Amino acid sequence: MLLAIDVSRGGVSGNATANGGEMGVPTAEISSDSIPVHPMGIKPLGNQYLVSGPTARQSLGLFGQLPDEVILQILEYLDIPSLKNLGFTCRFLYAFCQLDELWKALFIESSLQPPAWKGSWRNTLLKLPTGWRARIDCSDVFSDVIHRPFACAHVALGKYSRTIPQANQIRRFDRLDYNDFAHDWSSKPFILTDCIQPWPAYKDWSIQELKRRYSNVEFRAEAVDWPFSTYHEYMFNNEDESPLYLFDKTFAEKMKVQIGQDTGAVYWPPECFGSDLFEVLGEERPAHRWLIIGPKRSGSTFHKDPNGTSAWNAVLEGSKYWIMFPPTAQVPGVYVSDDSSEVTSPLSIAEWLLEFHKEARAQPGCVEGVCKAGEILHVPSGWWHLVVNLEAGMALTQNFVPISHLADVLSFLKDKPDQVTGFKRNIENPYDLFVERLKAHYPHLLESALEELDRRNQTKKRKWEEAIGKNNDIEDNAGGFSFGFGDEDEDEIP
């Protein structure tokens, strides 16, 4: 349970200063299940039952009839001046209008030029001084909607990685050869600890070194393109519940670096994974490699990698916590549409860990592990995974098609064309293109994969027929009530 510990607020009173704020000191992350006091004094909703006297919500007028969730949705429609001015109407709305997620959305919608980061989205948009924080006392504001993002941003996520049960731990090896991978490990997660050390990228790259070399180069961080100097400032000076994650697929071109086995390459795919069959597509292959950089708490919520591919993730700096489930698992707190095209999960990694981690850890098939700098993790085709940075870090990742999962990729491209991603727009049928190239380069592998798909389909058909036959037997032997539309000459059922 999360508790807001009430302590002296160091001279903060109910009166605003002349400019309505002060230069704030970042709130430190804590290591227990309690959370620090909100800098404005805002408390969870349940705390209002422990106090007597009026609360700020009583000053809302007609707005007071609306749940906090509805108020938040209304505020999401406001522009920058409206959101700023509404906050001056009463203390409760002032607290709401300080929510940085509202200002983050406004910043992204505004398509502003790369900013000078000021420590928060609100400060950046309104061009306030770095570190400026509201000084109005909101200790009579009780709201889970306002308090929850702050709570999630300050929960110590590292505690979830320190007590991994022995049965859940992702297997670790120094190295692995291709035969072992192909025969025993292509469908299982694992971590290699002595694999990427020869890479120049591992030896020479660091977050600070990239800032020195590529300060003015723009990289993609989710919905924004920022110079690395700006993103670097954001990395080490933000309190976002879900920090922006730099995830750039064109980093090699931007950094002018070589990848592969040629002389001067900064890294190359590990040999243990064997051939990447998507290479037959050449320049027409979908996006498949990314530079990943992020602050502590950043990461990815539960997902499967695109197009049925496998992947590896090599950590150059920092450490990442992974929790993974087999393809057919029902991951707690993750809801998937019937055709698997839509995945719904909590808004943040912290929220999922708080609500569902204990239940998920006890589920059969769950595996967990921490991948540290100098290590590489294998993500098998179709596996669910969540990953979070335990500290600021940098990694390289690449999706690939191993021989052992060629049938899975072909099945995905053929049966789920609306979910295929990463291909250029002029490629109308990725499945046909891939089959054509495989025929030219690896006809025997294509033939084997198609035979495997046929066997799978026959198995599914047989199971379906057995199920239908079993149901028919039950119906034939059953007496009493039966349902049907009836013949034309039967009386209509009223």
ROSE-63224 format. One line per 2 residues: number of its first residue (from 1); their letters; for each residue z, x, y of C-alpha. Coordinates in Angstrom, 2 decimals. Last residue first. Layout:
! residues N
NUM	A	Z/X/Y  ...
! end
This chain:
! residues 494
494	PI	-29.25/-43.92/-14.45  -30.88/-42.65/-17.66
492	ED	-34.39/-44.02/-17.80  -34.99/-46.19/-20.86
490	ED	-37.20/-44.65/-23.49  -40.90/-45.41/-23.51
488	ED	-41.89/-42.15/-21.83  -40.05/-40.03/-24.37
486	GF	-36.75/-38.26/-23.73  -35.84/-35.48/-21.26
484	GF	-33.57/-33.82/-23.79  -29.91/-33.18/-24.60
482	SF	-28.20/-33.42/-27.98  -24.79/-34.85/-28.89
480	GG	-23.80/-35.35/-32.51  -24.89/-32.91/-35.18
478	AN	-25.50/-29.16/-35.29  -27.23/-27.46/-38.17
476	DE	-30.62/-27.24/-36.51  -29.06/-26.25/-33.15
474	ID	-27.10/-23.37/-34.70  -30.17/-22.15/-36.54
472	NN	-32.16/-22.32/-33.31  -29.54/-20.19/-31.51
470	KG	-29.71/-17.57/-34.23  -33.48/-17.55/-34.03
468	IA	-33.35/-17.10/-30.27  -30.95/-14.16/-30.58
466	EE	-32.99/-12.58/-33.38  -36.16/-13.05/-31.34
464	WK	-34.53/-11.38/-28.34  -33.28/-8.49/-30.44
462	RK	-36.74/-8.04/-31.93  -38.40/-8.11/-28.51
460	KT	-35.96/-5.54/-27.11  -36.60/-3.27/-30.10
458	QN	-40.35/-3.69/-29.74  -40.10/-2.82/-26.05
456	RR	-38.10/0.31/-26.82  -40.58/1.39/-29.50
454	DL	-43.46/0.88/-27.05  -41.65/2.94/-24.43
452	EE	-41.20/5.74/-26.96  -44.89/5.61/-27.84
450	LA	-45.72/5.85/-24.12  -43.49/8.91/-23.80
448	SE	-45.07/10.63/-26.83  -48.60/10.00/-25.55
446	LL	-47.70/11.26/-22.09  -46.18/14.42/-23.53
444	HP	-49.29/15.06/-25.64  -51.59/14.49/-22.65
442	YH	-49.76/17.06/-20.48  -52.15/18.25/-17.74
440	AK	-55.07/15.82/-17.40  -53.44/12.82/-19.05
438	LR	-50.29/13.53/-17.05  -52.30/13.39/-13.82
436	EV	-53.79/9.97/-14.66  -50.40/8.61/-15.78
434	FL	-48.80/9.71/-12.50  -51.55/8.11/-10.39
432	DY	-51.44/4.87/-12.37  -47.67/4.64/-11.94
430	PN	-47.77/5.53/-8.23  -50.11/2.59/-7.47
428	EI	-51.01/2.19/-3.78  -50.63/5.79/-2.63
426	NR	-51.68/5.61/1.04  -48.10/4.90/2.09
424	KF	-46.79/8.26/0.91  -44.37/8.09/-2.00
422	GT	-40.61/8.24/-1.46  -39.60/4.95/-3.06
420	VQ	-40.36/2.75/-6.08  -38.24/-0.42/-5.99
418	DP	-41.10/-2.91/-5.56  -43.01/-1.20/-8.39
416	KD	-40.18/-1.92/-10.87  -41.86/-2.22/-14.28
414	KL	-44.52/0.50/-14.07  -42.79/3.15/-11.95
412	FS	-39.44/2.57/-13.68  -40.91/2.65/-17.19
410	LV	-42.81/5.85/-16.42  -39.61/7.42/-15.07
408	DA	-37.59/6.43/-18.13  -40.32/7.61/-20.51
406	LH	-40.38/11.04/-18.84  -36.63/11.40/-19.37
404	SI	-36.58/14.10/-22.06  -39.48/15.95/-20.42
402	PV	-37.46/16.42/-17.24  -38.53/14.58/-14.07
400	FN	-36.97/16.10/-10.96  -34.82/15.32/-7.92
398	QT	-33.59/18.21/-5.79  -30.38/18.90/-3.94
396	LA	-29.20/21.65/-1.62  -25.64/21.69/-0.33
394	MG	-23.53/22.26/2.78  -19.88/21.58/3.47
392	AE	-17.07/20.38/5.67  -14.18/19.62/3.36
390	LN	-13.47/17.23/0.49  -17.05/16.00/0.83
388	VV	-17.54/12.70/-1.00  -19.80/11.72/-3.88
386	LH	-20.33/8.40/-5.65  -22.50/8.23/-8.75
384	WW	-24.25/5.77/-11.03  -26.36/7.41/-13.71
382	GS	-29.98/6.35/-14.15  -31.45/9.76/-14.90
380	PV	-28.80/12.43/-15.34  -27.05/14.02/-12.33
378	HL	-26.49/17.75/-12.97  -23.99/19.64/-10.80
376	IE	-24.37/23.14/-9.37  -21.65/25.64/-8.47
374	GA	-21.50/28.44/-5.89  -19.28/26.45/-3.54
372	KC	-17.25/23.92/-5.52  -18.20/20.85/-7.57
370	VG	-15.12/18.73/-8.17  -15.23/16.44/-11.18
368	EV	-15.16/12.93/-12.52  -16.43/11.01/-15.55
366	CG	-16.17/7.28/-16.25  -17.67/6.24/-19.60
364	PQ	-14.92/3.80/-20.50  -13.15/2.36/-17.42
362	AR	-9.69/3.71/-16.55  -10.97/5.71/-13.55
360	AE	-12.69/2.61/-12.20  -9.47/0.58/-12.02
358	KH	-7.62/3.34/-10.17  -10.55/3.97/-7.84
356	FE	-11.13/0.34/-6.86  -9.34/-0.56/-3.63
354	LL	-8.39/2.70/-1.94  -11.34/4.67/-3.32
352	WE	-13.77/1.91/-2.35  -12.35/1.74/1.18
350	AI	-12.51/5.51/1.58  -16.16/5.59/0.54
348	SL	-17.03/3.09/3.22  -18.59/-0.33/3.68
346	PS	-17.68/-1.61/0.25  -20.47/-2.04/-2.31
344	TV	-23.61/-4.15/-2.63  -26.60/-2.86/-4.57
342	ES	-29.96/-4.60/-4.28  -33.09/-4.01/-6.36
340	SD	-31.24/-4.06/-9.67  -33.38/-7.01/-10.87
338	DS	-30.32/-9.21/-11.45  -28.67/-8.02/-8.23
336	VY	-25.97/-5.34/-8.45  -22.36/-5.60/-7.28
334	VG	-20.19/-2.53/-6.98  -16.41/-2.99/-6.69
332	PV	-15.80/-1.88/-10.27  -18.86/-0.16/-11.77
330	QA	-20.43/-2.25/-14.54  -21.83/0.50/-16.74
328	TP	-25.41/0.38/-18.07  -26.59/3.62/-16.41
326	PF	-23.51/5.69/-17.32  -20.79/6.15/-14.68
324	MI	-19.96/8.92/-12.18  -17.19/10.09/-9.84
322	WY	-17.94/13.22/-7.84  -15.72/15.17/-5.44
320	KS	-17.52/17.76/-3.34  -16.55/21.25/-2.19
318	GE	-17.34/23.49/0.79  -20.36/25.78/1.13
316	LV	-23.53/26.36/-0.89  -23.04/23.44/-3.28
314	AN	-25.99/22.85/-5.60  -26.91/19.26/-6.50
312	WA	-29.24/18.63/-9.44  -31.25/15.52/-10.05
310	ST	-32.73/13.19/-12.67  -35.44/10.71/-11.79
308	GN	-35.59/6.97/-12.54  -37.61/6.31/-9.39
306	PD	-34.77/7.05/-6.99  -31.26/8.34/-7.82
304	KH	-28.68/5.71/-8.67  -26.14/4.56/-6.11
302	FT	-22.44/4.38/-5.35  -21.46/5.44/-1.84
300	SG	-22.71/8.74/-0.46  -20.80/11.41/1.43
298	SR	-18.84/12.21/4.56  -15.03/12.46/4.42
296	KP	-15.00/16.13/5.61  -18.07/16.91/7.62
294	GI	-21.64/16.90/6.35  -24.66/18.96/5.45
292	IL	-27.33/18.13/2.88  -30.72/19.86/2.72
290	WR	-33.05/17.69/0.69  -35.59/17.83/-2.10
288	HA	-37.70/15.18/-3.83  -39.83/13.14/-1.46
286	PR	-42.55/11.58/-3.62  -45.33/13.64/-5.24
284	EE	-48.72/13.45/-3.55  -48.79/17.09/-2.44
282	GL	-48.80/18.18/-6.07  -48.69/15.17/-8.41
280	VE	-48.46/17.39/-11.50  -45.16/18.66/-10.08
278	FL	-43.62/15.30/-11.02  -43.26/16.78/-14.52
276	DS	-40.44/19.10/-13.48  -40.50/21.66/-16.28
274	GF	-37.25/23.05/-17.68  -33.77/22.11/-16.47
272	CE	-32.30/25.43/-17.67  -34.62/27.38/-15.38
270	PP	-32.65/26.53/-12.24  -34.90/25.34/-9.39
268	WY	-35.65/28.11/-6.87  -33.96/29.32/-3.70
266	VA	-34.63/31.21/-0.46  -38.14/32.22/-1.58
264	GT	-39.27/35.62/-0.28  -41.41/36.46/-3.30
262	DQ	-42.70/33.31/-4.97  -40.61/31.52/-7.61
260	GI	-39.86/28.39/-5.61  -38.94/27.55/-2.03
258	QV	-40.16/29.33/1.11  -38.51/28.90/4.52
256	KM	-39.91/27.82/7.89  -36.65/26.11/8.95
254	KE	-38.43/22.92/9.96  -40.85/23.08/7.03
252	AF	-38.06/23.72/4.53  -35.84/21.07/6.14
250	TK	-38.37/18.29/5.58  -36.17/16.10/3.37
248	DF	-33.13/16.13/5.67  -29.79/14.53/4.78
246	LY	-27.23/15.20/7.53  -24.43/12.72/6.81
244	LP	-22.97/10.73/9.70  -19.25/10.14/9.24
242	SE	-18.00/6.98/7.52  -14.56/6.13/8.95
240	DE	-15.53/8.09/12.04  -12.90/10.34/13.62
238	NN	-15.22/12.93/15.13  -15.00/16.51/16.40
236	FM	-15.94/19.04/13.73  -19.12/17.47/12.47
234	YE	-20.11/16.06/15.88  -20.26/19.53/17.43
232	HY	-22.40/20.73/14.51  -24.63/17.67/14.91
230	TS	-25.24/18.60/18.52  -26.00/22.25/17.71
228	FP	-28.23/21.13/14.85  -30.49/19.32/17.28
226	WD	-30.28/15.62/16.50  -32.49/13.08/14.74
224	VA	-30.54/9.86/14.19  -30.41/7.07/11.58
222	EA	-29.05/9.09/8.61  -28.71/12.63/9.94
220	RF	-32.26/14.01/10.24  -32.51/17.52/11.61
218	EV	-33.72/18.71/15.01  -34.01/22.47/15.54
216	NS	-32.26/23.68/18.69  -29.35/25.50/17.02
214	YR	-31.46/26.75/14.13  -30.43/30.41/13.70
212	RK	-26.89/30.42/15.14  -26.04/26.90/13.96
210	LE	-27.47/27.73/10.55  -25.19/30.78/10.42
208	QI	-22.15/28.67/11.27  -22.93/26.17/8.52
206	SW	-23.50/28.98/6.07  -26.60/30.52/4.57
204	DK	-26.98/34.14/3.47  -25.77/34.52/-0.12
202	YA	-26.29/30.95/-1.29  -29.67/30.66/0.41
200	PW	-30.66/34.10/-0.93  -30.21/32.57/-4.40
198	PQ	-28.79/35.03/-6.95  -25.43/33.13/-7.16
196	IC	-27.11/29.86/-8.11  -26.28/29.76/-11.83
194	DT	-22.79/30.90/-12.71  -20.55/27.82/-12.39
192	LI	-22.73/25.16/-14.00  -21.40/21.59/-13.80
190	FP	-22.25/18.80/-16.25  -23.43/15.20/-16.28
188	KS	-24.93/13.87/-19.53  -28.40/12.60/-20.45
186	SW	-30.20/15.98/-20.41  -27.19/17.58/-22.11
184	DH	-27.67/17.88/-25.88  -31.23/18.61/-26.98
182	AF	-33.03/19.30/-23.70  -30.10/21.05/-22.00
180	DN	-29.20/23.16/-25.02  -32.84/24.15/-25.44
178	YD	-33.19/24.94/-21.73  -30.33/27.41/-21.59
176	LR	-26.94/26.66/-20.04  -24.72/28.80/-17.86
174	DF	-21.05/29.23/-16.95  -20.29/25.80/-18.30
172	RR	-18.20/22.86/-17.03  -17.88/19.43/-18.57
170	IQ	-17.09/16.59/-16.16  -13.44/15.62/-16.54
168	NA	-12.70/12.07/-17.59  -10.86/12.78/-20.86
166	QP	-8.63/15.35/-19.18  -7.50/12.84/-16.58
164	IT	-8.40/13.82/-12.98  -5.24/14.31/-10.92
162	RS	-6.35/16.37/-7.93  -9.61/14.60/-7.03
160	YK	-8.18/11.33/-5.72  -5.59/13.20/-3.67
158	GL	-8.38/14.85/-1.69  -9.20/11.59/0.09
156	AV	-6.23/11.86/2.46  -6.39/8.52/4.28
154	HA	-7.09/9.01/7.97  -10.52/7.44/8.44
152	CA	-9.60/4.55/6.15  -6.59/3.65/8.30
150	FP	-8.58/3.82/11.54  -11.30/1.61/10.06
148	RH	-8.61/-0.84/8.81  -6.73/-1.26/12.11
146	IV	-9.25/-3.36/14.04  -10.13/-5.77/11.24
144	DS	-6.56/-5.70/9.88  -5.30/-7.01/13.21
142	FV	-1.93/-7.03/14.97  -2.04/-6.25/18.70
140	DS	1.44/-6.11/20.29  1.41/-2.30/20.20
138	CD	-1.73/-2.31/22.34  -0.44/0.07/25.04
136	IR	-3.30/1.02/27.36  -3.93/4.76/27.22
134	AR	-7.59/4.67/26.10  -8.82/8.07/24.87
132	WG	-10.87/10.82/26.51  -11.44/13.71/24.08
130	TP	-14.72/14.81/25.63  -15.05/13.33/29.10
128	LK	-16.77/9.96/29.44  -20.55/9.63/29.38
126	LL	-20.43/5.90/28.56  -22.56/6.37/25.44
124	TN	-20.84/9.59/24.38  -17.32/8.33/25.09
122	RW	-17.98/5.19/23.08  -19.55/7.08/20.18
120	SG	-16.60/9.46/20.00  -15.88/13.16/20.55
118	KW	-18.15/13.67/23.54  -21.39/14.75/21.85
116	AP	-23.94/15.99/24.39  -26.68/13.61/23.53
114	PQ	-30.00/13.75/21.68  -32.27/11.34/23.56
112	LS	-31.29/7.70/23.42  -32.75/5.36/20.82
110	SE	-30.61/2.50/22.23  -30.20/0.85/18.82
108	IF	-28.48/3.95/17.40  -26.09/4.15/20.36
106	LA	-25.31/0.45/20.21  -24.49/0.69/16.50
104	KW	-22.17/3.64/17.17  -20.52/1.73/20.00
102	LE	-19.57/-1.14/17.68  -18.40/1.36/15.02
100	DL	-16.18/2.95/17.69  -13.87/-0.04/17.95
98	QC	-12.60/0.15/21.54  -13.90/-3.34/22.33
96	FA	-11.49/-4.86/19.81  -8.45/-3.26/21.48
94	YL	-9.59/-4.52/24.90  -10.19/-7.91/23.30
92	FR	-6.49/-8.09/22.38  -5.31/-6.71/25.74
90	CT	-7.21/-9.21/27.83  -10.35/-9.57/29.97
88	FG	-11.10/-5.86/30.56  -12.63/-5.35/27.09
86	LN	-15.30/-7.89/27.90  -16.61/-5.50/30.56
84	KL	-17.41/-2.64/28.16  -18.99/-4.87/25.53
82	SP	-21.08/-6.63/28.18  -22.22/-3.39/29.82
80	ID	-23.34/-1.87/26.46  -25.04/-4.90/24.95
78	LY	-23.26/-7.62/22.98  -24.44/-9.04/19.64
76	EL	-21.94/-7.04/17.54  -19.15/-8.60/19.60
74	IQ	-19.84/-11.97/17.96  -19.52/-10.46/14.47
72	LI	-16.20/-8.88/15.42  -14.86/-12.20/16.69
70	VE	-15.89/-13.78/13.38  -13.93/-11.21/11.38
68	DP	-10.91/-11.64/13.65  -10.75/-15.31/12.73
66	LQ	-11.63/-17.74/15.54  -9.20/-20.22/17.09
64	GF	-7.86/-17.50/19.40  -11.24/-17.36/21.13
62	LG	-10.26/-20.64/22.78  -7.56/-18.83/24.75
60	LS	-7.25/-15.18/23.68  -3.83/-14.60/25.23
58	QR	-1.94/-15.57/22.07  -3.64/-12.68/20.28
56	AT	-1.59/-10.18/22.29  1.57/-11.18/20.46
54	PG	4.60/-13.09/21.74  8.17/-12.44/20.60
52	SV	9.71/-11.44/17.31  8.56/-8.67/15.00
50	LY	8.35/-8.19/11.22  5.84/-10.98/10.66
48	QN	3.42/-9.22/12.99  3.32/-6.27/10.60
46	GL	1.10/-8.20/8.18  -1.86/-7.98/10.55
44	PK	-2.02/-4.19/10.46  -0.88/-2.43/13.67
42	IG	-2.49/-1.31/16.94  -0.36/1.26/18.84
40	MP	-3.26/2.64/20.87  -3.26/5.99/19.06
38	HV	-2.80/4.18/15.72  0.40/5.43/14.12
36	PI	-0.19/7.67/11.13  -0.91/6.32/7.66
34	SD	1.29/5.90/4.61  -0.06/6.47/1.13
32	SS	0.68/10.18/1.41  -1.35/13.26/2.38
30	IE	-1.95/12.73/6.06  -5.02/13.34/8.17
28	AT	-4.22/14.49/11.66  -4.74/12.33/14.74
26	PV	-6.94/14.02/17.30  -5.20/14.71/20.65
24	GM	-6.27/12.43/23.47  -7.22/13.09/27.09
22	EG	-6.01/10.02/28.87  -7.16/6.53/29.69
20	GN	-7.31/3.56/32.03  -8.55/5.50/35.06
18	AT	-5.60/4.59/37.28  -3.21/4.60/34.38
16	AN	-2.73/1.46/32.36  0.67/-0.16/32.16
14	GS	2.19/-1.20/28.84  3.68/2.22/28.36
12	VG	2.71/5.40/26.54  5.52/7.89/27.10
10	GR	5.36/9.70/23.78  4.48/6.94/21.37
8	SV	7.83/6.96/19.59  7.30/6.21/15.94
6	DI	6.20/3.17/13.95  4.80/4.12/10.56
4	AL	1.85/1.87/9.73  2.01/1.21/6.01
2	LM	-0.81/1.26/3.48  0.00/0.00/0.00
! end
